Structure formats: structure tokens, C-alpha cells
Amino acid sequence: MVTLREIAKAVGVSSGTVSRVLNFDPTLSVGVETRRAIIEKAEVLNYETPRNRNRKAEPKLRKIALVHFLSPDQELVDPYYVGLRLGVERRCHSHGIEITKFYNTNPSPNPSVLRNASGVIVVGNYDEPGLEWLIQHSRHLVFADFNPVSDEFDSVQNDFALATLKLLNALKSLDYRRIAFMGWPSSRGRGEFEEVRCRTYIEWAKRHGNFDPNICLIGLNTEESGYDLARKLMSGTKRPDVIVTANDNMAVGAYRALHELGLKIGEDVAVASFNDISVAQFLHPPLSTVRLPAEEIGETAVDLLLERVAGRKIVKRVILGSQIVWRSSTRKPQRKIGAE
């Protein structure tokens, strides 16, 4: 192992100077040429700082299990969760980590596979029995797109409530007054109107004194449901100024219905949504939507597992921000708008 003394002797400086240069001491006063000579000599001799040697000695994340709350078919029609999984896979690939994937199909994952994995990434919502089973059989757990009611486990997710408020406030500031919403029931069986975007919409509308249950419709998380609900919305005597859909899939269905009715999107009625899937920018007109960082959630989940395996003890709960992407399906704001 190369020592600081060997580098110092080769360059003609003290060992202390070499140490301070290689540890990037900002208080050290040394010439540029001397600093460069020390760094170059250290590289030639393959010198490693104690910090880097310790990192090499840290336990590695060799194998993880990815447990998904959706079935393969359900994930396939939801680009948000496809993106999340791809984020996990990309980060694992860059670190040479093997992944074993389990979807929400029978039979359940073999407990021995979970126990033999260095860590487990859990995607989406799970009820209490499911959570207890995962906790019982996993060494390190990270939850992606879900925050369990506990401060014992790492998690990373979007703040859907805040993203919804940002969008609704922005639409209100653009003089949209009759704002409709189309979504789906809570996946955890809490109630028809308890999915977070729907619940936030209802609370926001009531707070502003303009909630109308006739323009808050619940269906399925599908394009076809978006089509059916949009036709129902537009058949009423008081049509909405703008339709907010809980994701871009539903927005695609709403577009088809509005086009069939001969309505000009962005003029006769506006449409806004969530996710910013790739097709959103190619719709006619391009769709205004809230960009949710699905792939970054997957990447961050792997990073959290790496930290856990390396010895981090304190729990981390990571919230990633969202961004409204304004396109021609709505009017565009002239200034930045925040949440209430």
C-alpha cells in the first residue's frame, strides 16, 4: 500500500502537505504546480485515501427483491409505474446489483428469496397484513411511492396532495372557475373518493365554496374510463371550464370523447392531468400535465438501500418535487404559481 511519505518524497514536500492536498484542505496555501504534482503522483502510484479504502470495505448491495403491488398487466397500462421500475433497474444495473421481481400475482413471493436478498424495495400500497409479512421476511426495506404509517422504514414518494394543490391554484389563477375532476377509488379500499388527488380536489373546492359533486366523477384508472367519464361530464347542463384527470391515461380517453363531441380542447374546454408520460406532448393539442418524477423515485429507492446496507441507522423519508408542464390544452400562466 502506497503511503503519504512515498508521495511526499517523490514530489519533494512534507507528508503533511500531501495529506492536506489529497483531502482538499481549503486552508492550505500551496502553489498550483505543487498541488498538481502531488495529485498526479498519487494517481500514478494508485494511492487511496482512508475514506476510499473504508468505502471499499463497506458491505455491498449484491441482490435485491422488488415487490410490486400491481400485476404485470396493470403495470403495463400505467406508464408511471413502468417508469418507476425502470428507475430501479437502471440504478441497479449501474451498481451491478441483481434484481428479483415479484408482481401482485399468486403465489406470493417465496420468503426465503426475500430473506436471502440484501434488501427489498416495495412499490405501491400494501395493507397491514401485507406490510407485516414483508417486514417479517426482509432485512432492509425501502418503500417506493408509499409511506407506511411508521418511522421505522425508509421511503421515497411524490407529494400528490401538494402537486394537486399546485395545479388547482394555477388553474384558478388562469380564471378557470368550473373545474371538474376525474379519478378512481383509493387502492387501499378507504372509500370511493379517498384517493389523494380526489380527496385534495374535494377539500380545495369546498374551501373555495364551489364544490359540485356532479363534476367530480370516479371510474377506473384506464383510458376507456376517461372516455366514458368525459362524455358524462359534457352531457350535463353546466359544462366545466376545465377537466382535471388523475393521470394522463384518463386524459387520453377524455381527448377522444371531446374530439368526438366536436369540442376544441384548450378553447371550448381545457384539460390538465398528472404524470407527463411520453405521449402527452404528442396529443392534439399537447397536454398540460404535472410531471411526477417516477424514474427518480426508483433510483432514490436503490440509493436508500445502498445507504442502509452501508450502515446508516437513521430513517429517511424522501419527498420529490413535481413540476407543471404547460402546453396548449390550457391557458399558460405568465408567472410562477405556488400552492396555498
C-alpha positions in Angstrom: 0.0 0.0 0.0 1.4 3.4 -1.1 2.0 5.8 1.8 1.9 9.6 2.1 5.6 9.5 2.8 6.4 7.9 -0.5 4.4 10.5 -2.4 6.0 13.3 -0.4 9.5 12.0 -1.1 8.8 11.7 -4.8 7.4 15.3 -5.0 9.8 16.9 -2.5 7.3 18.1 0.1 6.2 17.1 3.6 3.8 14.3 4.3 1.5 16.8 6.0 1.3 18.8 2.7 0.5 15.7 0.7 -2.3 14.8 3.2 -3.9 18.2 3.1 -3.8 18.4 -0.7 -5.3 14.9 -1.1 -8.0 15.7 1.4 -8.8 19.0 -0.3 -8.0 21.2 2.6 -9.2 24.7 1.6 -7.0 26.4 4.2 -3.8 25.1 2.6 -1.6 27.6 0.8 0.4 25.8 -1.8 1.2 26.5 -5.4 -0.8 25.2 -8.3 2.1 23.3 -9.8 2.9 21.6 -6.5 -0.8 20.7 -6.0 -0.9 19.2 -9.5 2.3 17.3 -8.9 1.0 15.7 -5.7 -2.3 14.7 -7.3 -0.6 13.3 -10.4 1.9 11.3 -8.4 -0.8 9.9 -6.2 -2.7 8.7 -9.2 0.4 7.2 -10.8 1.1 5.2 -7.6 -2.6 4.3 -7.2 -2.8 5.9 -3.7 -6.2 5.5 -2.0 -7.3 7.8 0.8 -8.5 6.2 4.0 -12.0 7.3 3.1 -11.9 5.4 -0.2 -10.4 2.4 1.5 -13.2 2.3 4.0 -15.8 2.6 1.3 -14.3 -0.5 -0.4 -14.6 -2.3 2.9 -18.3 -1.4 3.2 -20.8 -4.2 2.7 -22.1 -4.3 -0.9 -25.7 -4.5 -2.2 -25.5 -7.6 -4.4 -29.0 -8.7 -4.7 -32.4 -7.1 -4.1 -36.0 -8.1 -4.4 -38.6 -5.8 -6.0 -42.1 -6.4 -4.7 -44.8 -4.6 -6.8 -48.4 -4.0 -5.7 -49.6 -4.3 -9.3 -49.8 -7.2 -11.6 -47.7 -7.2 -14.8 -50.8 -6.3 -16.9 -51.8 -3.5 -14.6 -48.3 -2.1 -14.6 -48.1 -2.3 -18.4 -51.0 0.2 -18.9 -49.7 2.6 -16.3 -46.5 4.4 -17.6 -45.9 6.0 -14.2 -45.2 2.6 -12.6 -43.3 1.4 -15.6 -41.0 4.4 -15.2 -40.6 3.8 -11.5 -39.5 0.2 -12.2 -37.1 1.3 -14.9 -35.5 3.7 -12.5 -34.9 0.9 -10.1 -33.5 -1.3 -12.8 -31.2 1.4 -14.2 -29.7 2.3 -10.9 -29.2 -1.4 -10.0 -27.5 -2.0 -13.4 -25.1 0.8 -12.7 -24.1 -0.7 -9.4 -24.0 -4.3 -10.6 -27.0 -5.3 -8.4 -29.1 -8.4 -9.3 -32.9 -7.9 -9.1 -35.6 -10.5 -8.5 -39.1 -9.1 -9.3 -42.3 -10.1 -7.7 -45.7 -8.8 -9.0 -49.1 -8.9 -7.4 -50.0 -12.4 -8.6 -50.4 -15.7 -6.9 -48.4 -17.3 -5.4 -46.8 -14.8 -3.0 -43.0 -14.3 -3.1 -41.1 -17.2 -1.5 -40.0 -15.8 1.9 -36.5 -17.4 1.5 -35.9 -15.2 -1.6 -36.7 -12.1 0.5 -34.5 -13.2 3.4 -31.6 -14.0 1.1 -31.7 -10.6 -0.6 -29.6 -7.7 0.7 -32.7 -5.6 0.7 -36.3 -5.3 -0.6 -37.9 -2.4 -2.5 -41.6 -2.3 -2.0 -43.6 -0.5 -4.8 -47.0 0.9 -4.0 -49.7 0.5 -1.4 -50.0 -2.5 0.9 -52.5 -3.2 3.7 -51.4 -4.1 7.3 -51.2 -7.9 6.9 -49.1 -7.5 3.7 -46.8 -5.0 5.4 -46.3 -7.3 8.4 -45.4 -10.2 6.1 -42.9 -8.1 4.2 -41.3 -6.8 7.5 -41.1 -10.3 8.9 -39.1 -11.7 6.0 -36.9 -8.7 4.9 -33.6 -7.5 6.2 -33.7 -4.0 4.8 -37.0 -2.4 3.5 -37.4 0.7 1.3 -40.9 1.8 0.3 -41.3 3.5 -3.1 -44.4 5.6 -3.9 -45.8 4.7 -0.5 -45.1 6.0 3.1 -46.2 3.4 5.7 -47.6 4.8 9.0 -44.3 4.2 10.8 -41.0 5.9 11.3 -39.0 2.7 11.1 -38.6 2.4 7.4 -37.1 4.4 4.6 -39.5 5.7 1.9 -39.5 7.8 -1.2 -42.5 9.3 -2.9 -44.3 12.2 -4.6 -46.4 14.6 -2.6 -49.6 14.1 -4.6 -51.6 16.4 -2.4 -49.2 19.3 -2.9 -49.0 18.6 -6.6 -52.8 18.7 -6.8 -52.9 22.0 -4.9 -50.3 23.5 -7.2 -52.3 22.5 -10.3 -55.7 23.7 -8.9 -54.4 27.0 -7.7 -52.7 27.6 -11.1 -55.9 26.8 -13.0 -57.9 29.1 -10.7 -55.4 31.9 -11.3 -55.9 31.4 -15.0 -59.6 32.3 -14.5 -60.9 28.7 -14.7 -63.9 28.7 -12.4 -65.8 25.4 -13.0 -63.1 22.8 -12.5 -64.1 19.2 -12.9 -62.2 16.1 -11.7 -62.0 12.5 -13.0 -60.2 9.8 -10.9 -60.5 6.4 -9.4 -61.2 5.0 -5.9 -58.4 4.6 -3.3 -56.4 1.4 -4.0 -56.4 0.6 -0.2 -60.2 0.4 0.0 -60.6 3.6 2.1 -63.5 4.9 0.1 -64.6 5.9 -3.4 -63.4 9.5 -3.1 -60.4 8.9 -0.8 -57.6 8.6 -3.5 -55.3 11.5 -2.5 -55.8 13.6 -5.7 -59.5 13.3 -5.5 -59.7 14.0 -1.8 -57.4 17.0 -2.2 -59.6 18.3 -5.0 -62.8 18.0 -2.9 -61.2 19.7 0.1 -59.9 22.5 -2.1 -63.2 23.0 -3.9 -65.2 23.1 -0.6 -62.7 25.6 0.8 -63.3 27.9 -2.2 -67.1 27.4 -1.9 -67.6 25.9 -5.3 -67.7 22.1 -4.9 -70.2 20.4 -7.2 -70.4 16.6 -6.8 -71.8 16.4 -10.3 -68.4 17.2 -11.8 -66.3 15.0 -9.5 -66.5 11.6 -11.2 -64.9 8.3 -10.2 -64.2 5.4 -12.6 -61.2 3.2 -13.3 -57.6 4.0 -14.0 -57.9 3.4 -17.7 -58.2 5.3 -21.0 -61.6 3.9 -21.6 -62.9 5.1 -18.3 -61.5 8.6 -19.1 -63.6 8.5 -22.3 -66.8 7.4 -20.6 -66.4 10.0 -17.7 -65.7 12.8 -20.1 -68.8 12.1 -22.1 -70.8 12.1 -18.9 -69.3 15.4 -17.8 -70.0 17.1 -21.1 -73.6 15.8 -21.2 -74.6 18.0 -18.2 -76.4 21.3 -18.5 -73.5 23.2 -16.9 -70.3 22.1 -18.6 -66.9 22.5 -16.9 -64.3 25.0 -18.0 -61.5 22.6 -17.4 -61.3 18.8 -16.8 -58.5 17.6 -14.4 -57.8 13.9 -14.8 -55.9 11.9 -12.2 -53.4 10.7 -14.8 -52.5 11.0 -18.5 -54.1 7.7 -19.4 -57.5 9.1 -18.4 -56.7 12.3 -20.2 -56.1 10.4 -23.5 -59.6 8.9 -23.2 -61.1 12.3 -22.4 -59.4 13.7 -25.5 -61.1 11.1 -27.7 -64.5 11.8 -26.2 -64.1 15.6 -26.6 -63.0 15.3 -30.2 -66.0 13.1 -31.0 -68.3 15.7 -29.5 -66.7 18.3 -31.8 -65.2 20.4 -29.0 -61.9 22.2 -29.3 -59.6 21.3 -26.4 -58.0 24.4 -25.0 -60.8 26.6 -26.3 -64.2 25.1 -25.6 -62.9 23.1 -22.6 -59.4 22.8 -21.2 -57.8 19.5 -20.0 -55.0 19.1 -17.4 -53.5 15.9 -15.9 -50.7 14.2 -14.0 -47.6 12.2 -14.9 -46.3 13.7 -18.2 -46.0 10.4 -20.0 -44.2 10.5 -23.3 -47.5 10.6 -25.4 -48.7 13.8 -23.6 -46.6 16.1 -25.7 -47.8 14.5 -29.0 -51.6 14.7 -28.3 -53.6 17.3 -30.3 -53.3 19.7 -28.7 -50.3 18.9 -26.4 -51.4 18.1 -22.9 -50.7 20.3 -19.9 -49.7 17.9 -17.1 -47.9 17.7 -13.8 -44.6 16.0 -14.2 -44.1 13.4 -11.5 -40.5 12.0 -11.1 -41.3 8.3 -11.4 -37.9 7.1 -12.5 -36.2 9.3 -9.9 -38.3 7.6 -7.2 -37.0 4.2 -8.3 -33.4 5.5 -8.4 -33.7 7.0 -5.0 -35.1 3.8 -3.5 -32.0 2.0 -4.6 -29.8 4.7 -3.2 -31.5 4.5 0.2 -30.9 0.7 0.2 -27.3 1.2 -0.5 -27.0 3.6 2.4 -28.8 1.2 4.7 -26.5 -1.7 3.8 -23.5 0.6 4.3 -24.6 1.1 7.9 -26.9 4.2 8.1 -29.2 3.9 11.1 -31.4 7.0 11.0 -34.6 6.6 8.9 -35.0 8.8 5.8 -38.3 9.8 4.2 -37.7 11.5 0.9 -40.3 13.6 -0.9 -39.6 14.5 -4.5 -41.0 17.6 -6.1 -43.3 17.9 -9.1 -43.5 20.4 -12.0 -46.4 21.6 -14.0 -45.6 21.4 -17.7 -47.9 23.9 -19.5 -49.0 23.1 -23.0 -51.8 24.0 -25.4 -54.6 22.1 -23.7 -54.9 25.0 -21.2 -54.0 28.7 -21.0 -50.5 29.3 -19.8 -49.6 31.4 -16.7 -47.4 34.5 -17.0 -45.8 34.0 -13.6 -44.8 31.1 -11.2 -47.7 30.0 -9.1 -47.4 28.1 -5.8 -49.6 26.0 -3.6 -51.9 27.5 -0.9 
